[in-house]
Every structure is written in C-alpha cells, then in structure tokens.
C-alpha cells in the first residue's frame, strides 16, 4: 500500500469514528426480530443451495447473515440503558427563542416549559439565553446559539455553544436551593469538565473546547488528557493540538453574557451589602469600601422588593438611593460616600 493509500485509509477511519461518536442510540432488536432474520436467511440459503449447489453462493449468504447480525451488534453498542426521565432543573429565566429538540429533530417552542427532565435537548436562538436552578443546588446558564442535552441529574452534553455553572450562587436568587451541590459534569466530544466547587464557563465551537474558571477549580478529562484548571485560567483543547493555557480576568466582555441571564434576586429586608455581594458574584467584580460607605451598606440601607434587571443596572439605582458613589477599576468595584 502506498503512503497516499495509507493516508486516505486513516482519514476514512477518523471520519467513521467521528460519525459514530455523533450516532444517536438505536433500539436493540427483539428476540423475535433476530429469529425472523435468521429464518429468512436460512430459507434463502436452502433455496439457493437446492437449486445451484454452489458453494460460493452459500458462502455469500452465510456472510450476509453474519453482516446482519453484526449490524444489530453495532446498534446495540450505542444503545443507552432504559431509564425513567427525572427532573434535573427548573427554568428561572429565559428570553429570546428557546426550543426543545423533538424526536424527529424538529424544533418546538417552549413558551410553557417550566422544568427540564433528563433526555431533553434545549436549543437557544440568536440573542437568547436561559437561567436554570440545577437539581438541589447550583445555577446553570445557557448562552445564545447553544445546543445542550440534559443527560441525567449530574451531567449535560454540550454539543455547541456556551454554558456557565455556579456551584455556590447567592442565596438572594429565587428558586435556588441552599443545599450543597453534588456532581455536575459538562460532557463534550472533546472530553468532560467536572466542577470542584467553582464558577466556570464552557464553550464548544470551531473544533475546540474552551474552559474558563472564575472561581475554584475544574477537572478536565479527555483523550490523553487529565488536567485541573484554577481560577483565572482558560484552557483550550482540540483533537489536533496540545492544550493551551492562558490567564484571564474574572470579569470583562467574555463574561458579560452571564449578567444578561441573571435570575431575579429577592432583596426584600436585605442589607445593601448583601445586594452588593450578589451583584459582584454575578459580574465577577471584587467589592471594596471607602470611608463610611461600609457602615451604610451593612447597617443603614435596607432594601425592599425583587430585582429583575441586570446586576450593574440595579447597582446604579440602589447605590444612588443610598446616597453612595461607586467606580469600577481593574475588576474592583469601590463604593464610597458622595464627595
């Protein structure tokens, strides 16, 4: 075989492998179906062998039977265990066009959808987004132009797009349980990403997986890769290149979409300081006080109502009401008295 033939063979094998990875589960043939296949092949064999007594033809049909059974075996490899659908998340906020992927690959609107169960696939349109309360704790966000399959109560499959997970979200967010978060894994064709008490963002697109850690750590596992990424790191992996690690800030443009998906926060009876901690966690900013501003925020300013706007928009209004000034510089929000 020439080098060209070898290269072509390798490419074909890689293409087949990629195709099989995306194959959807096939049902296992029943015993009656398998028996019917065997009977049909045997009957044809008897006719052929009776008429022509041709060893070559008999061998051909024997091979055909083997191929049929082999196909059933391959289908069986991709079969997932039959499990009951369970609720894995509750929708807290959604905007734009949100769809459920149907069994026939059709997209269905989700205007009345409130809960997500295992086995469902969510597709977000352009300029869309979602916030989900995950299981017994944690906040999951889905960006625009994403496709996410909810595998079970501890994992999702990110086919394309971007998601964000916060394992310890603010207690001000309505609908979020205060229980500690168990396992949560983002699976993709490049490997899986598991949280270790963290805030992190995962993106799949352009033939690569990018994981950005805002707080804590995540464990990544893929073909020939086992690595831990820590706060301030961005790890990019693909099927053809070595992992690339970059330093990245906790706030900024790459994180801005998360604030658009922030669910409502119940601040009724809470201090301004608690509100600021929520806003900082949603935006990745560090909080700092000057002068008497901390005293005002912790003890003097008590808030009312529910906030259902983006954190920075709410911050401008609430600080102005408390007669406090603020500025953002290099990832730090400094709150002070008006001068």
C-alpha positions in Angstrom: 0.0 0.0 0.0 1.3 3.4 -0.9 1.6 6.3 1.6 -1.3 8.0 -0.2 -3.5 4.9 0.3 -2.5 4.7 3.9 -3.3 8.4 4.5 -6.7 8.0 2.8 -7.4 5.0 4.9 -6.5 6.8 8.1 -8.8 9.8 7.1 -11.6 7.4 6.4 -11.2 5.7 9.7 -11.2 9.1 11.5 -14.3 10.2 9.6 -16.1 7.0 10.6 -15.0 7.3 14.2 -16.3 10.9 14.3 -19.6 9.8 12.7 -20.1 7.0 15.2 -19.5 9.4 18.1 -22.5 11.5 17.0 -24.7 8.5 16.3 -27.9 8.5 18.3 -28.9 5.5 20.3 -30.6 2.7 18.3 -33.1 0.3 19.8 -31.9 -3.3 20.5 -33.6 -5.8 18.2 -36.1 -8.0 20.0 -35.5 -11.8 20.1 -38.4 -12.2 17.7 -36.8 -9.9 15.1 -33.5 -11.6 15.4 -35.2 -15.0 15.0 -37.0 -13.7 11.9 -33.8 -12.6 10.3 -32.2 -16.0 10.9 -35.2 -17.8 9.4 -35.2 -15.6 6.3 -31.5 -16.1 5.7 -31.8 -19.9 6.3 -34.8 -20.1 3.9 -32.9 -18.3 1.2 -29.9 -20.4 1.8 -31.9 -23.6 1.3 -33.4 -22.3 -2.0 -30.0 -21.4 -3.4 -28.2 -24.5 -2.2 -31.1 -26.7 -3.5 -31.1 -25.1 -7.0 -27.4 -24.5 -7.7 -25.4 -26.3 -5.1 -23.0 -23.5 -5.4 -20.5 -23.3 -2.5 -19.7 -19.7 -3.5 -23.4 -18.6 -3.3 -23.9 -20.4 0.0 -20.8 -18.7 1.5 -22.1 -15.4 0.3 -25.4 -15.8 2.1 -23.6 -17.0 5.2 -21.6 -13.8 5.1 -24.7 -11.8 4.7 -26.2 -13.4 7.8 -23.1 -12.6 9.7 -23.2 -8.9 8.5 -26.9 -8.6 9.5 -26.1 -9.9 13.0 -23.1 -7.7 13.1 -25.1 -4.6 12.3 -27.5 -5.5 15.2 -24.5 -5.8 17.4 -23.2 -2.4 16.4 -26.6 -0.8 17.1 -26.5 -2.4 20.5 -23.2 -0.7 21.3 -24.9 2.7 21.0 -27.9 1.7 23.0 -28.3 3.6 26.3 -29.8 1.9 29.3 -33.5 2.4 29.6 -34.1 4.8 32.5 -37.0 6.8 33.7 -36.9 10.6 32.9 -36.2 12.6 36.0 -36.4 16.4 36.6 -32.9 17.8 36.6 -33.5 21.6 36.5 -36.1 24.4 36.8 -36.2 27.3 34.5 -35.8 30.6 36.3 -35.4 33.0 33.4 -35.5 32.8 29.6 -35.6 35.3 26.8 -35.4 35.1 23.1 -36.2 32.0 21.1 -35.9 28.8 23.1 -36.6 25.4 21.6 -36.9 21.7 22.6 -35.4 19.3 20.0 -38.1 16.7 19.1 -37.6 13.0 18.3 -37.7 13.8 14.6 -35.1 16.6 15.0 -37.8 19.3 14.8 -37.6 22.4 17.0 -40.6 23.1 19.2 -41.2 26.3 21.1 -41.0 26.2 24.9 -43.3 29.0 26.0 -45.0 26.9 28.7 -42.0 24.9 29.7 -41.0 25.3 33.4 -39.0 22.2 34.2 -36.3 20.3 32.4 -36.1 16.5 32.6 -33.4 14.1 31.6 -33.3 13.2 27.9 -34.4 16.6 26.7 -32.3 18.8 24.4 -32.6 22.6 24.6 -31.6 24.8 21.6 -31.3 28.6 22.0 -31.7 31.0 19.2 -29.7 34.2 18.4 -29.9 36.8 21.2 -31.5 34.2 23.5 -30.5 32.9 27.0 -31.6 30.9 30.0 -31.0 30.6 33.7 -31.7 27.2 35.4 -31.8 26.2 39.0 -29.8 22.9 38.9 -31.0 19.9 40.9 -30.6 20.5 44.6 -28.3 23.5 44.2 -26.2 25.5 41.7 -27.1 27.9 38.9 -26.7 26.9 35.2 -26.8 29.5 32.4 -27.1 28.8 28.7 -26.0 31.4 26.2 -27.4 32.2 22.7 -26.9 29.8 19.8 -26.3 26.8 22.1 -27.4 23.2 22.0 -27.5 21.3 25.3 -28.7 17.8 26.1 -29.6 17.0 29.6 -28.3 13.6 30.2 -29.1 12.9 33.8 -29.2 14.5 37.3 -25.5 15.1 37.3 -24.4 15.8 33.7 -25.2 17.7 30.5 -23.8 17.2 27.0 -22.7 20.5 25.3 -23.0 19.9 21.6 -22.3 23.5 20.6 -22.4 27.0 22.2 -21.6 28.2 25.8 -22.8 27.4 29.3 -21.8 28.7 32.8 -22.2 27.0 36.1 -22.0 28.5 39.6 -21.9 25.8 42.3 -22.5 28.3 45.2 -24.8 31.0 43.9 -26.1 33.9 46.0 -28.9 32.9 48.4 -30.8 36.0 47.1 -31.7 34.3 43.9 -35.2 33.0 44.0 -35.7 29.3 43.4 -32.1 28.3 44.3 -31.7 25.7 46.9 -29.2 26.3 49.7 -28.1 22.6 49.6 -24.6 21.8 48.6 -24.1 20.8 45.0 -23.1 17.2 44.2 -21.6 16.1 40.9 -22.0 18.3 37.9 -20.2 17.4 34.6 -20.2 19.1 31.2 -19.6 16.4 28.6 -18.5 17.2 25.1 -16.9 15.4 22.1 -13.5 16.6 23.4 -13.9 15.3 26.9 -15.6 16.2 30.2 -15.4 19.0 32.6 -16.2 18.5 36.3 -16.6 21.2 38.9 -14.7 21.3 42.1 -16.6 24.0 43.9 -16.5 26.7 41.4 -17.8 29.2 38.9 -16.8 28.3 35.3 -17.7 28.7 31.7 -17.5 26.1 29.0 -17.6 26.7 25.3 -17.7 24.3 22.3 -17.2 25.6 18.8 -14.7 26.0 16.0 -13.4 22.5 16.6 -12.3 23.1 20.2 -13.3 23.1 23.8 -12.6 26.2 26.0 -13.0 26.2 29.7 -12.6 29.4 31.7 -12.6 29.4 35.5 -13.7 32.4 37.5 -13.5 30.8 41.0 -12.3 27.5 42.4 -11.2 24.7 40.2 -12.4 22.3 37.5 -11.1 18.9 36.4 -10.8 18.2 32.7 -10.6 14.7 31.3 -10.2 13.8 27.7 -8.3 11.6 25.3 -4.7 11.5 26.7 -5.6 14.5 29.0 -6.2 14.8 32.7 -5.7 18.3 34.0 -7.0 20.7 36.7 -7.7 24.4 35.8 -7.8 27.0 38.5 -9.4 30.5 39.0 -8.1 32.9 36.4 -7.1 30.2 33.9 -8.6 29.5 30.5 -7.8 26.1 29.0 -8.4 25.3 25.3 -8.2 21.8 23.8 -8.9 20.4 20.4 -8.4 17.0 18.8 -5.3 18.0 16.9 -3.4 20.4 19.1 -1.8 20.4 22.5 -3.8 22.1 25.4 -3.3 25.9 25.6 -3.5 27.6 29.0 -4.0 31.4 29.3 -4.5 33.8 32.2 -7.9 35.6 32.1 -9.7 38.0 34.4 -12.8 37.2 36.5 -14.8 40.0 34.8 -15.0 41.7 31.4 -16.5 41.2 28.0 -16.2 37.4 27.8 -18.3 37.1 31.0 -20.8 39.8 30.1 -23.5 37.5 28.7 -23.9 35.8 32.1 -25.3 39.1 33.6 -28.0 39.0 30.9 -29.1 35.7 32.2 -29.1 36.6 35.9 -32.4 35.4 37.5 -34.4 37.5 39.8 -33.0 38.3 43.3 -35.2 38.8 46.3 -33.7 41.6 48.3 -36.7 42.4 50.5 -35.5 43.1 54.0 -31.8 42.5 53.0 -29.0 45.0 53.5 -27.3 46.9 50.7 -24.2 44.9 51.5 -25.9 41.6 50.7 -27.2 43.0 47.5 -23.6 44.2 46.5 -22.3 40.7 47.2 -24.9 39.3 44.8 -24.0 41.8 42.1 -20.3 41.1 42.5 -20.8 37.4 42.2 -22.8 37.8 39.1 -20.3 40.1 37.4 -17.1 38.7 38.8 -16.1 42.0 40.5 -14.3 42.4 43.8 -16.0 44.6 46.4 -14.1 47.4 48.2 -15.4 50.2 50.5 -14.1 53.6 51.3 -14.9 55.7 54.4 -18.3 55.2 56.0 -19.8 53.5 52.9 -19.4 50.1 54.5 -21.3 51.2 57.6 -24.1 52.5 55.4 -24.2 49.4 53.3 -24.2 46.9 56.1 -26.5 48.5 58.6 -28.2 51.7 57.4 -29.5 50.8 53.9 -32.2 48.1 54.0 -33.8 47.2 50.7 -37.2 46.2 49.5 -38.7 44.2 46.7 -37.3 41.9 44.0 -34.6 42.8 41.4 -35.2 41.5 37.9 -32.7 43.6 36.0 -29.1 43.1 35.1 -26.8 43.5 38.2 -25.0 46.6 37.1 -28.2 48.4 36.1 -29.7 47.5 39.5 -26.5 48.6 41.2 -26.6 52.1 39.8 -30.2 52.6 41.1 -29.7 51.1 44.6 -26.5 53.0 45.3 -27.9 56.3 44.2 -30.9 55.7 46.5 -28.5 55.1 49.4 -26.5 58.3 48.5 -23.4 56.3 47.8 -21.0 56.7 44.9 -19.1 53.9 43.1 -16.5 53.2 40.4 -15.1 50.1 38.7 -11.4 49.8 38.0 -9.4 46.7 37.0 -12.1 44.3 38.2 -12.8 46.1 41.5 -15.9 48.0 42.4 -15.2 50.6 45.0 -18.2 52.0 47.0 -17.8 55.4 48.7 -19.7 58.4 50.0 -20.5 61.2 47.7 -17.9 64.0 47.9 
